[in-house]
Amino acid sequence: MAFVRASSLRFHVQRLPATAGADAPDRPVVVFLHGLVVDNLSSFYCPLALPVARAGHEAVLYDLRGHGRSERPATGYDSRSAVRDLLSLLGALGLGQRPVHLVGNSYGGTLALHAALARPDLVTGLTLLEPPLGGAWVENMLDTLSAAALSLEDSPVPAELLTLRLRKAAHLTSIADDLLNRTSLIDDIAGSRTFTPADYAQLRCPALIVCGEHSELVPGARELAHHAPHGDLRILPGLGHDVLKESSGALREAVLAHLDRAAGAAARPRAGAPPRRGALARKGALVP
């Protein structure tokens, strides 16, 4: 476990060196961005981060601002601040000049997409797992978070969980209460800008988008894959939103193959004109 100072905050960071041969200095570092509130870097560790490192890619995991063991300020939970946090953290780790491949789960996928649009010179690949896109998701998420905030306000649940010796559940509940009731997280999400097809068309890096067959986020993922010049949509059969936990084998194979393709593309000089929109998109493809 390590703590790194970035954006004037203390971030909890795990850095996994590439274990399959020497890590080439021009090979993208794989950075993992987790989801909201009760999520943290640990959700990536066994399903993806360790396999990625063993396959020869340096991996960086960190708890987002206010999440897990990172510092929890009262403000700064908007996407712009998240991108600044990411860039500052990479600089603090001495990786500011290395290309990066961002792997984002759920809301972390949204942040990864923001970062790729803001810094196309830095982000050379994307892997987006169940990325929430579009205004409808924002409205639904705000309703869910607001209801959770009300249920947690002055709630005896954390103390009761400790009484039952359920320390991990009590800790996560306490973090959720702090984030929802004592920070600007809900207001910051409410003020977030939604993506447009024009945004997707600006993406110049390969983007793998993975969704469960029964996920409500599939329509937004299809739109992204259609408009992104290098979009590749994979829909995992029989699954819902949580593909990271429910489909580790198929997901791991898809992600590792995409990382190799994206690393190869990043190493090649780019042509002057981008490929036709959606040329690489696999709309509705099923991974067995």
LINPEQUI-V828383 format. One record per residue. N is the residue number from 1. RES is the residue in three letters. SS is DSSP state (helix for helix, strand for strand, loop for the rest). D_LAST is the distance of its C-alpha to the last C-alpha in Angstrom with 2 decimals. Layout:
BEGIN
N_RES_SS_D_LAST + N_RES_SS_D_LAST
END
This chain:
BEGIN
1_MET_loop_36.09 + 2_ALA_strand_37.90 + 3_PHE_strand_39.49 + 4_VAL_strand_40.04 + 5_ARG_strand_42.46 + 6_ALA_strand_41.17 + 7_SER_loop_42.30 + 8_SER_loop_45.12 + 9_LEU_strand_42.71 + 10_ARG_strand_41.41 + 11_PHE_strand_37.64 + 12_HIS_strand_35.76 + 13_VAL_strand_33.77 + 14_GLN_strand_31.69 + 15_ARG_strand_31.49 + 16_LEU_strand_29.36 + 17_PRO_loop_30.51 + 18_ALA_loop_28.32 + 19_THR_loop_28.44 + 20_ALA_loop_27.08 + 21_GLY_loop_30.17 + 22_ALA_loop_32.41 + 23_ASP_loop_31.12 + 24_ALA_loop_32.32 + 25_PRO_loop_34.53 + 26_ASP_loop_33.09 + 27_ARG_loop_29.43 + 28_PRO_loop_28.16 + 29_VAL_strand_28.35 + 30_VAL_strand_25.25 + 31_VAL_strand_26.57 + 32_PHE_strand_24.75 + 33_LEU_strand_25.85 + 34_HIS_loop_25.17 + 35_GLY_loop_25.60 + 36_LEU_loop_28.76 + 37_VAL_loop_31.39 + 38_VAL_loop_30.00 + 39_ASP_loop_27.39 + 40_ASN_loop_28.37 + 41_LEU_loop_27.31 + 42_SER_helix_26.36 + 43_SER_helix_23.07 + 44_PHE_helix_21.77 + 45_TYR_helix_23.50 + 46_CYS_helix_21.26 + 47_PRO_helix_17.71 + 48_LEU_helix_18.37 + 49_ALA_helix_22.05 + 50_LEU_helix_22.71 + 51_PRO_helix_19.75 + 52_VAL_helix_20.85 + 53_ALA_helix_24.41 + 54_ARG_helix_23.62 + 55_ALA_loop_21.89 + 56_GLY_loop_25.24 + 57_HIS_loop_25.25 + 58_GLU_loop_27.98 + 59_ALA_strand_26.75 + 60_VAL_strand_28.89 + 61_LEU_strand_28.26 + 62_TYR_strand_30.89 + 63_ASP_loop_31.76 + 64_LEU_loop_32.48 + 65_ARG_loop_36.04 + 66_GLY_loop_37.05 + 67_HIS_loop_33.91 + 68_GLY_loop_33.56 + 69_ARG_loop_36.49 + 70_SER_loop_37.28 + 71_GLU_loop_40.55 + 72_ARG_loop_40.68 + 73_PRO_loop_43.10 + 74_ALA_loop_44.12 + 75_THR_loop_42.86 + 76_GLY_loop_40.54 + 77_TYR_loop_37.14 + 78_ASP_loop_36.64 + 79_SER_helix_34.16 + 80_ARG_helix_36.99 + 81_SER_helix_38.11 + 82_ALA_helix_34.60 + 83_VAL_helix_34.39 + 84_ARG_helix_37.89 + 85_ASP_helix_36.96 + 86_LEU_helix_34.07 + 87_LEU_helix_36.37 + 88_SER_helix_39.18 + 89_LEU_helix_37.05 + 90_LEU_helix_35.82 + 91_GLY_helix_39.48 + 92_ALA_helix_40.59 + 93_LEU_loop_38.10 + 94_GLY_loop_39.46 + 95_LEU_loop_36.28 + 96_GLY_loop_37.77 + 97_GLN_loop_37.79 + 98_ARG_loop_34.30 + 99_PRO_loop_31.42 + 100_VAL_strand_28.74 + 101_HIS_strand_25.03 + 102_LEU_strand_24.50 + 103_VAL_strand_21.55 + 104_GLY_strand_22.21 + 105_ASN_strand_20.77 + 106_SER_loop_21.89 + 107_TYR_helix_25.56 + 108_GLY_helix_25.29 + 109_GLY_helix_23.09 + 110_THR_helix_26.03 + 111_LEU_helix_28.43 + 112_ALA_helix_26.45 + 113_LEU_helix_26.58 + 114_HIS_helix_30.30 + 115_ALA_helix_30.87 + 116_ALA_helix_29.21 + 117_LEU_helix_31.42 + 118_ALA_helix_34.48 + 119_ARG_loop_34.13 + 120_PRO_loop_32.33 + 121_ASP_loop_34.41 + 122_LEU_loop_32.91 + 123_VAL_strand_29.25 + 124_THR_strand_27.45 + 125_GLY_strand_23.83 + 126_LEU_strand_21.92 + 127_THR_strand_18.74 + 128_LEU_strand_18.85 + 129_LEU_strand_16.88 + 130_GLU_loop_17.66 + 131_PRO_loop_20.93 + 132_PRO_loop_23.52 + 133_LEU_loop_25.19 + 134_GLY_loop_28.06 + 135_GLY_helix_31.15 + 136_ALA_helix_29.68 + 137_TRP_helix_27.72 + 138_VAL_helix_30.99 + 139_GLU_helix_32.91 + 140_ASN_helix_30.50 + 141_MET_helix_30.31 + 142_LEU_helix_34.10 + 143_ASP_helix_34.60 + 144_THR_helix_32.38 + 145_LEU_helix_34.08 + 146_SER_helix_37.52 + 147_ALA_helix_37.07 + 148_ALA_helix_35.90 + 149_ALA_helix_38.91 + 150_LEU_helix_41.29 + 151_SER_helix_39.94 + 152_LEU_helix_40.27 + 153_GLU_loop_43.68 + 154_ASP_loop_46.27 + 155_SER_loop_43.83 + 156_PRO_loop_44.78 + 157_VAL_helix_41.15 + 158_PRO_helix_41.00 + 159_ALA_helix_44.22 + 160_GLU_helix_43.13 + 161_LEU_helix_39.91 + 162_LEU_helix_42.10 + 163_THR_helix_44.37 + 164_LEU_loop_41.46 + 165_ARG_loop_40.64 + 166_LEU_loop_37.30 + 167_ARG_helix_37.97 + 168_LYS_helix_34.51 + 169_ALA_helix_34.11 + 170_ALA_helix_37.68 + 171_HIS_helix_37.15 + 172_LEU_helix_34.10 + 173_THR_helix_36.05 + 174_SER_helix_39.03 + 175_ILE_helix_37.10 + 176_ALA_helix_35.68 + 177_ASP_helix_39.24 + 178_ASP_helix_40.64 + 179_LEU_helix_38.12 + 180_LEU_helix_38.36 + 181_ASN_helix_42.09 + 182_ARG_helix_43.71 + 183_THR_loop_41.99 + 184_SER_loop_41.44 + 185_LEU_helix_37.63 + 186_ILE_helix_37.50 + 187_ASP_helix_40.08 + 188_ASP_helix_38.39 + 189_ILE_helix_35.07 + 190_ALA_helix_37.13 + 191_GLY_loop_38.69 + 192_SER_loop_35.55 + 193_ARG_loop_35.02 + 194_THR_loop_31.99 + 195_PHE_loop_30.20 + 196_THR_loop_30.87 + 197_PRO_helix_29.30 + 198_ALA_helix_32.11 + 199_ASP_helix_30.92 + 200_TYR_helix_27.40 + 201_ALA_helix_29.04 + 202_GLN_loop_30.92 + 203_LEU_loop_27.95 + 204_ARG_loop_28.34 + 205_CYS_loop_25.72 + 206_PRO_strand_22.02 + 207_ALA_strand_20.10 + 208_LEU_strand_16.44 + 209_ILE_strand_15.90 + 210_VAL_strand_13.11 + 211_CYS_strand_13.30 + 212_GLY_strand_12.05 + 213_GLU_loop_11.74 + 214_HIS_loop_15.08 + 215_SER_loop_16.85 + 216_GLU_loop_20.22 + 217_LEU_loop_19.83 + 218_VAL_helix_17.39 + 219_PRO_helix_20.49 + 220_GLY_helix_22.02 + 221_ALA_helix_18.95 + 222_ARG_helix_18.86 + 223_GLU_helix_22.57 + 224_LEU_helix_22.31 + 225_ALA_helix_19.75 + 226_HIS_helix_22.00 + 227_HIS_helix_25.19 + 228_ALA_loop_24.29 + 229_PRO_loop_25.16 + 230_HIS_loop_22.26 + 231_GLY_strand_19.67 + 232_ASP_strand_15.91 + 233_LEU_strand_13.97 + 234_ARG_strand_10.36 + 235_ILE_strand_9.59 + 236_LEU_strand_7.35 + 237_PRO_loop_7.23 + 238_GLY_loop_10.07 + 239_LEU_loop_11.68 + 240_GLY_loop_15.10 + 241_HIS_loop_17.11 + 242_ASP_loop_16.82 + 243_VAL_helix_13.49 + 244_LEU_helix_15.61 + 245_LYS_helix_16.43 + 246_GLU_helix_13.61 + 247_SER_loop_10.58 + 248_SER_helix_12.51 + 249_GLY_helix_10.38 + 250_ALA_helix_7.38 + 251_LEU_helix_10.28 + 252_ARG_helix_12.66 + 253_GLU_helix_11.02 + 254_ALA_helix_10.73 + 255_VAL_helix_14.24 + 256_LEU_helix_15.84 + 257_ALA_helix_14.91 + 258_HIS_helix_16.27 + 259_LEU_helix_19.32 + 260_ASP_helix_20.18 + 261_ARG_helix_20.02 + 262_ALA_helix_22.00 + 263_ALA_helix_24.49 + 264_GLY_helix_25.10 + 265_ALA_helix_25.68 + 266_ALA_helix_28.03 + 267_ALA_helix_29.99 + 268_ARG_loop_30.65 + 269_PRO_loop_33.50 + 270_ARG_loop_32.48 + 271_ALA_loop_33.60 + 272_GLY_loop_36.16 + 273_ALA_loop_34.18 + 274_PRO_loop_30.72 + 275_PRO_loop_28.11 + 276_ARG_loop_27.79 + 277_ARG_loop_26.29 + 278_GLY_loop_22.61 + 279_ALA_loop_22.51 + 280_LEU_loop_19.36 + 281_ALA_loop_17.77 + 282_ARG_loop_14.45 + 283_LYS_loop_15.25 + 284_GLY_loop_12.62 + 285_ALA_loop_9.72 + 286_LEU_strand_6.27 + 287_VAL_strand_3.80 + 288_PRO_loop_0.00
END
